[in-house]
Amino acid sequence: MDDLLYPMIFKRKSFHTFSGNLKLTDAELVMIEQHIGTLAHLVPEIRIAWKIVPRKETSRKSGEYCILFYSEKRDYYLYNIGYIIQQLDLWLASVNIGACWLGLGRTKEKKCNGLDYVIMLGIEKAEPSEFRQDFTKAKRKEVAEVWQGEAFREMADVVRYAPSACNTQPWLVHSSPEKIDVYRVLGSRGIMPILKVSFYNKIDTGIFLLFMELCLQHENIKFKRELLSDSEHGKENLVARYTIVT
């Protein structure tokens, strides 16, 4: 994983609106296109595709471009897409390109290379001053609400800042010196349609797994990851286990 991504946790923010003052160059668009192809996958076997289109070709009201993401529908494909796109979100912050997850964004382009449309990311060039200056001002659950156990608790204050749809933060960690278990939990759904809660929660938990791994890497903690459940049922689902390698 790119070491550059960890510090971007503290810089990135969701650009719900853009100023429209700066424009992406053709060279920057090519750079983005090429960089997406280098991103790590949670599940390498799952095929994905992407397409950068002008924002006006979608339902998005602000921003210059949207990146449409497509995937084959297999177990863990939503976790996988969250894990991949969040790397892009962080990398974009490193080159002063603002981004916003657009879970409710719509496009007429429902297929790409035979794969189904999943979600889009809105992007636009931004001034460095427009990014987050104090990440602690982001509204997040308290550590005690998302992390149970004393082991590796120093990471909780960073990993809990993972973004999520409607800021629902649908995750819970159980830690011990030997392992870290990550659960996807059902909670408030905000403005999400009830039939889409599982869809967004899985993408969000994929984002959280990416933050978890960046924190483990930053602390030089070696681990083995296992994916354990892609179920849509139950209040708590044990999605992933990180076994600590000593």
C-alpha positions in Angstrom: 0.0 0.0 0.0 1.2 3.5 -0.8 2.8 5.2 2.3 1.5 8.5 0.9 -2.1 7.6 1.7 -1.9 7.6 5.5 -1.2 11.4 5.9 -4.0 12.1 3.5 -6.5 10.7 6.1 -6.1 14.0 7.9 -6.3 16.2 4.7 -9.2 14.7 2.7 -12.7 15.8 3.1 -16.0 15.3 1.2 -16.5 18.2 -1.3 -20.3 18.3 -1.3 -20.0 21.5 -3.4 -17.1 22.9 -5.5 -16.1 26.4 -6.2 -15.7 26.0 -9.9 -12.6 28.2 -9.9 -10.1 25.7 -11.1 -10.1 23.2 -14.0 -8.5 19.8 -14.4 -6.0 19.6 -17.3 -6.0 16.8 -19.9 -2.7 15.6 -18.4 -4.3 15.4 -15.0 -7.2 13.4 -16.3 -4.8 11.0 -18.0 -2.9 10.8 -14.7 -6.1 9.9 -12.8 -7.1 7.3 -15.4 -3.7 5.6 -15.1 -3.6 5.8 -11.3 -6.9 4.0 -10.9 -5.3 1.0 -12.6 -2.6 0.8 -10.0 -5.0 0.7 -6.9 -4.9 -2.4 -4.7 -8.0 -4.6 -4.6 -9.5 -6.2 -1.5 -10.5 -9.2 -3.7 -8.1 -9.3 -6.7 -10.3 -11.7 -8.6 -13.2 -9.3 -9.0 -13.1 -7.4 -12.2 -13.9 -3.7 -12.2 -14.0 -0.9 -14.8 -14.2 2.9 -14.6 -15.0 5.8 -16.8 -14.3 9.6 -16.4 -17.2 11.7 -17.7 -18.2 15.4 -17.6 -20.3 16.0 -14.6 -23.2 17.2 -16.8 -23.6 13.7 -18.1 -24.7 12.6 -14.6 -27.3 13.9 -12.1 -24.5 15.7 -10.1 -25.1 19.4 -9.8 -21.5 20.6 -9.0 -18.0 19.5 -9.8 -16.2 19.2 -13.2 -16.1 15.5 -13.7 -17.5 12.2 -12.3 -15.7 8.9 -12.2 -18.1 6.1 -12.8 -17.2 2.7 -11.3 -18.4 -0.7 -12.5 -18.0 -4.2 -11.1 -18.9 -7.8 -11.6 -21.3 -8.9 -8.9 -19.6 -11.5 -6.7 -19.2 -12.0 -3.0 -17.6 -8.9 -1.4 -17.8 -6.8 -4.5 -19.2 -3.9 -2.6 -16.5 -4.1 0.1 -14.0 -4.3 -2.8 -15.3 -1.2 -4.5 -15.2 0.8 -1.3 -11.7 -0.3 -0.6 -10.5 0.6 -4.1 -12.2 4.0 -4.4 -11.1 5.2 -1.0 -7.5 4.8 -2.0 -8.3 7.0 -5.0 -10.1 9.6 -2.7 -6.9 9.8 -0.6 -4.6 10.0 -3.5 -6.6 12.7 -5.1 -6.2 14.8 -2.0 -2.4 14.5 -2.3 -2.6 16.2 -5.7 -5.2 18.8 -4.6 -8.1 17.3 -6.4 -11.3 17.4 -4.4 -13.6 14.4 -4.4 -17.0 13.4 -3.1 -18.7 10.0 -3.0 -22.0 10.2 -4.9 -24.0 7.3 -3.6 -27.3 8.8 -5.0 -25.7 10.0 -8.2 -27.4 8.7 -11.4 -26.0 7.9 -14.9 -27.5 6.5 -18.0 -24.4 4.5 -18.6 -25.3 1.4 -16.7 -22.8 -1.0 -18.2 -19.1 -0.8 -19.1 -17.1 -3.7 -20.5 -20.0 -6.0 -19.5 -19.9 -4.9 -15.9 -22.6 -3.3 -13.8 -22.6 0.3 -12.6 -22.0 0.6 -8.8 -21.3 4.2 -7.7 -19.6 7.4 -8.8 -17.0 9.9 -7.4 -17.3 13.6 -8.2 -14.0 15.4 -8.7 -12.7 18.9 -9.3 -9.4 20.7 -8.9 -9.2 22.5 -5.6 -7.0 25.0 -3.7 -4.9 23.4 -0.9 -6.7 25.7 1.6 -10.1 24.1 0.7 -9.0 20.7 2.2 -9.5 19.8 5.8 -7.3 21.8 8.1 -8.3 20.1 11.4 -9.6 16.5 10.9 -10.8 16.4 14.5 -13.6 18.7 13.6 -15.2 16.0 11.5 -18.3 14.6 13.1 -17.6 10.9 14.1 -18.7 8.5 16.8 -16.7 8.4 19.9 -14.0 5.7 20.2 -16.0 3.7 22.7 -18.9 3.4 20.2 -16.7 1.8 17.5 -13.9 0.0 19.3 -14.1 -2.6 22.0 -10.9 -3.9 23.5 -7.7 -2.3 24.7 -5.4 -3.8 22.1 -4.3 -1.4 19.3 -6.6 1.2 20.7 -4.2 4.0 19.7 -5.4 3.4 16.1 -9.0 3.9 16.9 -8.7 7.7 17.0 -7.6 7.6 13.3 -9.5 4.8 11.8 -12.8 6.1 13.1 -12.5 9.1 10.7 -13.3 6.9 7.7 -16.1 8.5 5.6 -19.4 6.8 5.2 -22.8 7.3 3.4 -24.9 9.8 5.4 -22.1 9.6 8.1 -23.7 6.4 9.4 -20.3 4.8 10.3 -21.7 1.2 10.2 -18.7 -0.6 11.8 -17.6 -2.0 15.1 -14.1 -3.4 16.1 -13.3 -6.0 18.7 -9.6 -6.2 19.4 -7.2 -8.4 21.3 -3.4 -8.8 21.2 -3.8 -11.6 18.7 -6.5 -10.3 16.3 -8.7 -7.4 15.2 -12.3 -8.3 14.2 -14.3 -5.8 12.1 -18.1 -6.0 12.1 -20.6 -4.4 9.8 -23.4 -3.2 12.0 -26.9 -2.0 11.3 -27.7 1.4 12.8 -29.3 4.7 11.7 -29.7 5.0 7.9 -30.1 8.8 7.6 -31.7 9.6 4.2 -30.8 6.3 2.6 -33.6 4.3 1.1 -34.2 1.3 3.4 -33.6 -1.2 0.5 -30.2 0.3 -0.1 -28.9 0.3 3.5 -27.0 -3.0 3.1 -25.6 -1.8 -0.3 -24.1 1.4 1.1 -23.1 -0.1 4.5 -20.9 -2.7 2.6 -19.2 0.0 0.5 -18.6 2.0 3.7 -17.1 -1.0 5.5 -14.8 -1.6 2.6 -13.6 2.0 3.1 -13.1 1.3 6.8 -11.0 -1.8 6.1 -8.8 0.4 3.9 -8.3 2.9 6.8 -7.6 -0.1 9.2 -4.9 -1.4 6.9 -3.3 2.0 6.4 -3.2 2.4 10.2 -1.7 -1.1 10.7 0.9 -0.4 8.1 1.7 3.0 9.6 2.3 1.3 13.0 4.5 -1.4 11.3 2.1 -4.1 12.5 2.1 -7.2 10.2 -1.2 -9.0 9.7 -3.1 -11.6 7.8 -6.5 -10.6 6.6 -9.5 -13.0 6.2 -12.8 -12.0 4.8 -15.5 -13.9 6.7 -19.0 -12.8 5.8 -20.8 -11.1 2.9 -24.2 -11.7 4.6 -27.0 -9.0 4.4 -28.8 -10.4 7.4 -28.4 -9.8 11.1 -27.5 -6.7 13.2 -23.8 -7.5 13.3 -21.8 -9.3 10.7 -18.2 -10.3 11.2 -16.8 -9.1 7.9 -13.0 -9.3 8.4 -10.4 -10.6 10.8 -6.9 -9.3 11.0 -4.6 -11.9 12.6 -1.5 -10.2 14.0 1.7 -11.8 12.7 4.6 -11.8 15.2 
